[in-house]
Amino acid sequence: MRRISGVLLCWALAGWSLPASAQSCRGNPQALGTSRVITITPAEYQKIGSVHYSQSLQLPLREREVVITFDDGPLPPFTSQILDALDRECVKASFFLIGRQAAAFPDLARRIQRAGHVIGTHSQNHPLTFDQMPIEAAQREIEDGIASVSTALGDPRAVAPFFRIPGFLRVAAVEDYLASRAITIWSTDVDADDWYRTATPEDIVKKAMTRLDAKGRGIILLHDVHPATAMALPMLLNEFKAKGYKVVLVASPGRRVAAREKERAIPLGWPRITTEPARRPSRSGWLYLPR
């Protein structure tokens, strides 16, 4: 019990929620769970995601480890449905929130935070012109987005220093500015193409698993604003279980979470924790964000 108590103390001091294993997932002994947490700093990882950045910048993921990320929310009812699916499996993910969406739905943004997920930002308005706008305009989008999400959550310390550029429309000036602000830029390793208007839940799962299997590990990009994604997620989590994938949460040191999340007990045998250096929706609820 001494080793377990030491782990609990370290997590409490860091302000972290405790990961939920399958064995401790209430009402679902077959749950996927969250296998471990990797904490990173912008000094160690300024840019991550192999779609756009070099292999030397990638996360220290083991074979068959996956990091689940969502962009563009929050948006009811789809974000709520996605949170329900994650909660049933005791899985933690990263949400890159749009500032105006968080301002419009602060209760939903706070629900994401209370559940122990990591929250990054995705600009204030999701303009698909980050590669064209003056740097001053890009800076406003970045800073206003952070401010809006912080206000919605009621605590700026609840926002991780993680940013995903809308549409991955990168330019050096924007990347340099984010580096100067000590913010990690996220790309992805696997895009499930769930943002396509014609995507079905089956399409999303098939593309996600085919691309993830080809890489063997990595960050997966989804969007919590589409009905097809909300329907696909339970199937996708079942595929992870069937194929032996483990979910990893990536976060920053000292992230603050709700007290009730800290109170979860770690079961005996828990793996050692490693610390490694809006657009207006259409009537169907889709957000059409072309790449």
Secondary structure, DSSP 8 states (H G I E B T S, - for coil): -HHHHHHHHHHHHHT------STTSTT-TT-----EEEE--TTT-SEE-TTTS-GGGS----TTEEEEEEES---TTHHHHHHHHHHHTT---EEEE-HHHHHH-HHHHHHHHHTT-EEEE--SS--TTTTTS-HHHHHHHHHHHHHHHHHHHT-GGGS-SEE--GGG---HHHHHHHHHTT-EEE--SEE--TTSTT--HHHHHHHHHHHHHHHSSEEEEEETT-HHHHHHHHHHHHHHHHTT-EEEEEE-TT----HHHHT----TT-------------TT-------
